[in-house]
């Protein structure tokens, strides 16, 4: 699995996880329909399934996935929640994504 393929898989996993948590938030905090729990549960199911697709050691994979999750969460914050990101957000995301790009190739050893 190439670094790009792994990165795309991480992004899809992060989106599934975030959506699975965001939909119940809409129901509990924003007064939306409880029917949102159905796609939320489906999204968390997809999240769990995607985790099974990673080919290497779980601890290393979760460390690298966590790095990508941070970047995706910040994009979600900006694009979905409408929160303006600051320079510190971009700098932190860049650092953790660099960490992912170092961990993933090393996990094949």
C-alpha positions in Angstrom: 0.0 0.0 0.0 1.5 3.3 -1.0 1.7 6.4 1.2 -1.0 8.1 -1.0 -3.3 5.1 -0.7 -2.8 4.9 3.1 -3.4 8.7 3.4 -6.7 8.4 1.4 -7.8 5.5 3.6 -6.9 7.5 6.7 -9.0 10.5 5.4 -12.0 8.2 4.7 -11.7 6.6 8.1 -11.5 10.1 9.8 -14.6 11.3 7.9 -16.6 8.2 8.9 -15.6 8.7 12.5 -16.3 12.4 12.6 -19.7 12.0 10.9 -20.6 9.2 13.3 -20.0 11.6 16.2 -21.4 14.8 14.5 -24.8 13.4 13.7 -25.6 12.5 17.4 -24.3 16.0 18.3 -26.9 17.5 16.0 -29.6 15.5 17.6 -28.6 16.1 21.2 -27.4 19.7 21.1 -29.1 21.3 18.1 -32.5 19.7 18.3 -32.4 17.8 15.0 -34.3 14.5 14.5 -33.4 11.4 16.4 -33.4 9.7 13.0 -29.9 11.0 12.5 -28.8 8.2 14.8 -29.3 5.7 12.0 -26.8 7.2 9.6 -24.6 7.9 12.6 -24.5 4.2 13.5 -23.9 3.3 9.9 -21.1 5.7 9.7 -19.4 4.3 12.8 -19.9 0.8 11.3 -18.1 2.0 8.2 -15.4 3.5 10.4 -14.9 0.2 12.2 -14.7 -1.7 8.9 -12.2 0.8 7.4 -10.0 0.1 10.5 -9.8 -3.5 9.4 -8.2 -2.6 6.1 -4.9 -1.4 7.5 -2.2 -3.9 6.8 0.3 -3.3 9.5 0.7 -3.1 13.3 -2.3 -1.5 15.0 -0.4 0.8 17.4 1.7 2.4 14.6 -1.3 2.6 12.3 -3.4 4.3 15.0 -0.6 6.8 15.7 -0.4 7.7 12.0 -4.2 7.7 11.6 -4.4 10.1 14.6 -2.2 12.5 12.8 -4.5 12.6 9.7 -7.6 12.7 11.9 -6.4 16.0 13.4 -6.1 17.5 9.9 -9.4 16.2 8.8 -11.1 17.4 12.0 -9.7 20.9 11.4 -11.0 20.9 7.8 -14.4 19.7 9.1 -14.3 22.5 11.7 -13.8 25.0 8.9 -16.0 23.6 6.2 -18.9 22.2 8.1 -18.9 24.1 11.4 -17.8 27.4 9.8 -15.2 28.1 12.4 -12.3 30.3 11.1 -9.0 28.5 11.6 -5.9 30.3 12.9 -2.3 30.0 12.0 -1.7 27.7 14.9 -4.2 25.3 13.5 -2.4 25.1 10.2 1.0 24.8 11.8 -0.1 22.0 14.1 -1.8 20.2 11.2 1.3 20.4 9.1 3.5 19.0 11.9 1.2 16.0 12.6 0.9 15.3 8.8 4.6 15.3 8.6 4.6 12.8 11.5 2.2 10.6 9.5 4.5 10.7 6.5 7.3 9.5 8.6 5.5 6.8 10.6 3.7 5.1 7.6 6.8 4.2 5.6 8.6 3.0 8.7 5.7 0.7 9.6 6.7 -1.6 6.7 10.0 -2.5 8.3 
